Amino acid sequence: SIARASAALRDALVTVDFFRPFSIDGETGMRYRGTGVVLDAAAGLVAVDRNTVTSTLGDASLTLGGRVTVAARVEYVHPLHNFALLRYDPACVPADVRVSAAKLAPRPLPPGAEVVRAAL
């Protein structure tokens, strides 16, 4: 259900802001905003789409719990698939801000399975 999915992802979704100091690769935009998902809270690993983080050259920040912003580093941008990986320092997250990793299922969905789309 939507309520169950929302509760499961509440502390795993983050707002990602990405800023490039100049245009590269024919892209004219310089500021991007999207949603990322925490893959490993202890290691500070976040996945985001390449429409939000377009390259490794730029500055990223994450808003956690809708109220705390921390700096992030672009670790990897996949050259073909639509994802990038960011890393933040978990020590920079205040103790009263809950951050948890999303639980990912390592199996394909069967035909007709219910899918809930979640975003900020």
C-alpha positions, -999 to +999 in steps of 0.1 A: +000+000+000+010+036-004+011+042+034+034+012+039+057+023+011+058+059+024+066+048+059+094+025+046+110+052+026+104+082+048+140+083+062+157+070+030+147+097+005+168+129+003+166+161-018+197+164-040+210+198-053+237+198-079+256+229-092+281+230-120+304+260-122+303+261-160+286+244-189+303+212-202+294+184-227+269+207-245+247+210-214+236+245-207+220+240-173+240+247-142+216+240-113+197+208-108+174+194-081+160+159-077+154+130-053+180+105-041+177+073-021+200+063+007+216+029-001+239+027+029+233+052+058+265+041+077+287+047+046+267+078+035+260+063+000+231+078-020+218+069-055+203+096-078+194+099-114+217+114-140+192+142-148+200+155-114+237+148-111+249+151-147+287+147-143+314+143-117+324+179-121+302+199-097+291+205-062+264+184-046+244+188-014+217+167+003+188+178+024+180+151+050+146+149+067+136+181+049+156+203+073+193+195+074+216+201+044+250+184+042+277+184+015+281+154-007+307+142-032+300+127-066+315+092-065+304+078-098+282+087-128+273+057-149+282+063-186+251+045-200+225+039-173+205+066-156+222+067-122+249+084-102+263+077-067+270+103-041+287+101-007+281+122+024+298+121+058+274+105+082+292+123+111+278+156+097+242+145+103+228+157+137+217+129+160+181+140+159+178+135+121+168+100+112+185+086+080+181+049+070+188+029+039+161+018+016+155-019+015+160-031-020+146-064-033+172-084-053+146-101-074+126-091-105+090-081-100+065-106-114+040-095-140+010-077-125+029-068-092+018-036-075+043-008-078+042+024-058+062+055-070+077+075-042+094+110-045+098+141-025 
